[in-house]
């Protein structure tokens, strides 16, 4: 669903891709599943496969961009091309977990879409993992003080974002969709995407680690993205 071809694979251990995958691995371990089926809504080019290998993880994607869906189909078990803003008629079995990573902010009515997805394709008790950008990040706050709200090609103010979330409104979205939030973590500013020296093993990695620690301590102020983990309880 992320039609922007600039959307990138995030290999950093503190990234949303890595944290979402870690949560799914824990769920599979606790449930002792031989095969864990994950519904990845807005799967882009199928980035979760790098963290969740087959055959232990069966990855099913929904993607609005035919170009990205074609790429995802090369690594996912099944990929459906569909517009989330339209009623979905898809032959999907209830997954063991549903992921909505970096997708709801691209929709004009994320609450309605999320509610319909959960009602149609999941069952009560299904784990739900959502990542959303934090519009109240310090960088955006300072920019507003200077009278600036400039869109870019990616990031919190990605020009394709239609909705914006703070920690409070992200939790409210989940509550309105009958998701009981169990935990919230954050990603830091993705410094390794800015320069490889910030990547693990790089000269500046300690600064990125401090970046993560501070973002985790001050989620609403320094969190780049929120990752909400919960359970669907209609």
Secondary structure as the mmCIF struct_conf table of DSSP 4:
data_model
#
loop_
_struct_conf.conf_type_id
_struct_conf.id
_struct_conf.beg_label_comp_id
_struct_conf.beg_label_asym_id
_struct_conf.beg_label_seq_id
_struct_conf.end_label_comp_id
_struct_conf.end_label_asym_id
_struct_conf.end_label_seq_id
TURN_TY1_P TURN_TY1_P1 UNK A 5 UNK A 6
BEND BEND1 UNK A 12 UNK A 12
TURN_TY1_P TURN_TY1_P2 UNK A 13 UNK A 14
BEND BEND2 UNK A 15 UNK A 15
HELX_RH_AL_P HELX_RH_AL_P1 UNK A 16 UNK A 31
TURN_TY1_P TURN_TY1_P3 UNK A 32 UNK A 32
BEND BEND3 UNK A 34 UNK A 35
STRN STRN1 UNK A 36 UNK A 41
TURN_TY1_P TURN_TY1_P4 UNK A 42 UNK A 42
TURN_TY1_P TURN_TY1_P5 UNK A 44 UNK A 46
HELX_RH_3T_P HELX_RH_3T_P1 UNK A 47 UNK A 50
TURN_TY1_P TURN_TY1_P6 UNK A 51 UNK A 51
BEND BEND4 UNK A 52 UNK A 52
TURN_TY1_P TURN_TY1_P7 UNK A 54 UNK A 56
STRN STRN2 UNK A 57 UNK A 63
BEND BEND5 UNK A 64 UNK A 64
HELX_RH_AL_P HELX_RH_AL_P2 UNK A 66 UNK A 72
TURN_TY1_P TURN_TY1_P8 UNK A 73 UNK A 75
BEND BEND6 UNK A 76 UNK A 77
STRN STRN3 UNK A 78 UNK A 81
TURN_TY1_P TURN_TY1_P9 UNK A 84 UNK A 85
BEND BEND7 UNK A 86 UNK A 86
HELX_LH_PP_P HELX_LH_PP_P1 UNK A 93 UNK A 95
BEND BEND8 UNK A 96 UNK A 96
STRN STRN4 UNK A 97 UNK A 101
BEND BEND9 UNK A 102 UNK A 102
HELX_RH_3T_P HELX_RH_3T_P2 UNK A 104 UNK A 106
BEND BEND10 UNK A 107 UNK A 107
TURN_TY1_P TURN_TY1_P10 UNK A 108 UNK A 109
HELX_RH_AL_P HELX_RH_AL_P3 UNK A 110 UNK A 121
TURN_TY1_P TURN_TY1_P11 UNK A 124 UNK A 125
STRN STRN5 UNK A 127 UNK A 133
STRN STRN6 UNK A 134 UNK A 134
TURN_TY1_P TURN_TY1_P12 UNK A 135 UNK A 136
HELX_RH_AL_P HELX_RH_AL_P4 UNK A 138 UNK A 145
TURN_TY1_P TURN_TY1_P13 UNK A 146 UNK A 147
STRN STRN7 UNK A 152 UNK A 152
BEND BEND11 UNK A 153 UNK A 155
TURN_TY1_P TURN_TY1_P14 UNK A 156 UNK A 157
STRN STRN8 UNK A 158 UNK A 158
TURN_TY1_P TURN_TY1_P15 UNK A 159 UNK A 160
STRN STRN9 UNK A 165 UNK A 165
HELX_RH_AL_P HELX_RH_AL_P5 UNK A 167 UNK A 176
TURN_TY1_P TURN_TY1_P16 UNK A 177 UNK A 178
STRN STRN10 UNK A 179 UNK A 187
HELX_RH_AL_P HELX_RH_AL_P6 UNK A 191 UNK A 194
HELX_RH_3T_P HELX_RH_3T_P3 UNK A 196 UNK A 198
BEND BEND12 UNK A 199 UNK A 199
TURN_TY1_P TURN_TY1_P17 UNK A 200 UNK A 201
BEND BEND13 UNK A 202 UNK A 202
TURN_TY1_P TURN_TY1_P18 UNK A 203 UNK A 204
HELX_RH_AL_P HELX_RH_AL_P7 UNK A 205 UNK A 217
BEND BEND14 UNK A 218 UNK A 218
HELX_RH_AL_P HELX_RH_AL_P8 UNK A 219 UNK A 222
BEND BEND15 UNK A 224 UNK A 224
STRN STRN11 UNK A 225 UNK A 232
#
